[in-house]
């Protein structure tokens, strides 16, 4: 191994043996000969290890990191998947609402449960094949939609890793979306008989009865109902004004006389504007972890205790999907 200078370059070149047996000129990116010699020796050592089939990944990464630091005068950016994912979650807590961050945390838990010790690998190894296998694992255990949703979260995380210079490309963008089986996924609304059965459940508390009525007569998402406050409800004008957690839109929904009667009956004396209408849901552990999409499973437990079987299409897995209250206008 020798050093040479090219007349048109400011840097020293190392003459290193190729894997094929020939010789090649590699720039050391160093102007000083002694520094160039150190880099050249590392190049030759890595080449010799490769020739003998002993070049481990850790050695290769160490070599690249050393060369990068000498050339750029700063360490090679790197992070384990676990470290970066955790850092990304902390960043997203300041940028998005509660519902998205809850979904992001769930994805992190699922990836960690799937990869286990693999979370300590460099994030550059979290490639298309690994993500595809993870998607299929989630789809098999849960649903096609859940598998696709996990990939969507990983796309957002890896896009930020790409912007931070930690990965050369967003590998999740290469993963295709699984096609949903529309026939098996069809959701069926509640019938009026089933709604009456739900409202007559002996295990349904007064507050959950109110949430069922609010879902029935407003057709809004359970996450918005669970976090409703008395300041949002105007029982004089018979309107509920709130900001949708999912879309961020300001909404004004009329209050039906039946719902109005129930709210007036349970309204505390002179409540504060930020007092929750349904404290049981507001203080639910899923709410504290911003995991409101799981709240419907809590309703499922009430229904299953009384043997209520809401209408489902063949092949629908009740344990994995939330219950959707049928809005009143659909009964007309």
Helices and strands as residue ranges (DSSP letters): E 2-5, E 12-17, E 23-27, H 33-51, H 57-72, H 81-92, H 98-115, G 116-120, G 123-125, H 128-141, H 144-163, G 171-174, H 182-185, H 192-199, H 206-218, H 222-226, G 230-232, E 233-234, E 239-243, E 250-254, H 257-266, H 279-282, H 285-288, G 292-294, H 295-305, G 318-320, G 328-331
